[in-house]
Amino acid sequence: QSFANDLTRPQLIAVTDNVNQAKGDKDPAKWMPPRAAYKCTYVRAWVHVKHQYNLSVDSAEKSALQSALSGC
């Protein structure tokens, strides 16, 4: 609930319908933004939210995040 109501760190980004459908509820282990130039921004925001709200990260997600961040 605190995540959904947090207006100080907005997470909604306008994207095309096909990108939104492709992402769905997938984490970075299963989906990354199609634009390579946006990947680092996306991954940093994902990590920030996980840290800010003390959310868990599974091993596949962690591996995908580390791999993506190594290229930033």
C-alpha positions as CSV (number, residue, x, y, z in Angstrom):
1,Q,0.0,0.0,0.0
2,S,2.8,2.4,0.8
3,F,4.3,1.8,-2.6
4,A,1.0,2.4,-4.4
5,N,0.5,5.7,-2.5
6,D,4.1,7.0,-2.7
7,L,3.9,10.2,-4.8
8,T,7.5,11.2,-3.9
9,R,9.0,8.4,-6.1
10,P,6.6,7.9,-9.0
11,Q,7.1,4.7,-10.9
12,L,4.6,4.9,-13.7
13,I,6.0,5.6,-17.1
14,A,4.0,6.1,-20.3
15,V,4.8,3.3,-22.8
16,T,3.1,1.9,-25.9
17,D,0.5,-0.8,-25.4
18,N,2.6,-3.6,-26.9
19,V,5.5,-2.8,-24.5
20,N,3.1,-2.8,-21.6
21,Q,1.6,-6.1,-22.6
22,A,5.0,-7.7,-23.2
23,K,6.2,-6.7,-19.7
24,G,3.1,-7.6,-17.8
25,D,4.1,-8.6,-14.3
26,K,7.5,-10.0,-15.3
27,D,10.6,-9.2,-13.4
28,P,14.0,-8.3,-15.0
29,A,14.9,-12.0,-15.3
30,K,12.0,-12.4,-17.7
31,W,11.8,-9.0,-19.4
32,M,13.9,-6.0,-20.1
33,P,13.0,-2.8,-22.0
34,P,13.4,-3.1,-25.7
35,R,15.4,0.1,-25.9
36,A,18.9,-0.6,-24.8
37,A,19.5,3.0,-24.0
38,Y,16.7,2.8,-21.3
39,K,17.9,-0.5,-19.7
40,C,20.2,1.0,-17.1
41,T,17.6,3.6,-16.0
42,Y,15.0,0.8,-15.7
43,V,17.3,-1.5,-13.7
44,R,18.4,1.2,-11.3
45,A,14.8,2.2,-10.7
46,W,13.9,-1.5,-10.1
47,V,16.7,-1.9,-7.5
48,H,15.8,1.3,-5.8
49,V,12.2,0.2,-5.3
50,K,13.3,-3.2,-4.0
51,H,15.6,-1.5,-1.5
52,Q,13.2,1.3,-0.5
53,Y,10.4,-1.1,0.3
54,N,12.5,-4.0,1.6
55,L,11.2,-6.3,-1.1
56,S,12.8,-9.7,-1.8
57,V,14.8,-10.6,-4.9
58,D,15.0,-14.2,-6.2
59,S,18.2,-15.7,-7.6
60,A,17.2,-15.3,-11.3
61,E,16.1,-11.7,-10.7
62,K,19.4,-10.9,-8.9
63,S,21.5,-12.5,-11.7
64,A,19.6,-10.5,-14.3
65,L,20.0,-7.3,-12.4
66,Q,23.7,-7.8,-11.8
67,S,24.2,-8.6,-15.5
68,A,22.3,-5.5,-16.6
69,L,24.1,-3.2,-14.1
70,S,27.5,-4.5,-15.2
71,G,26.9,-2.9,-18.6
72,C,25.8,0.5,-17.2
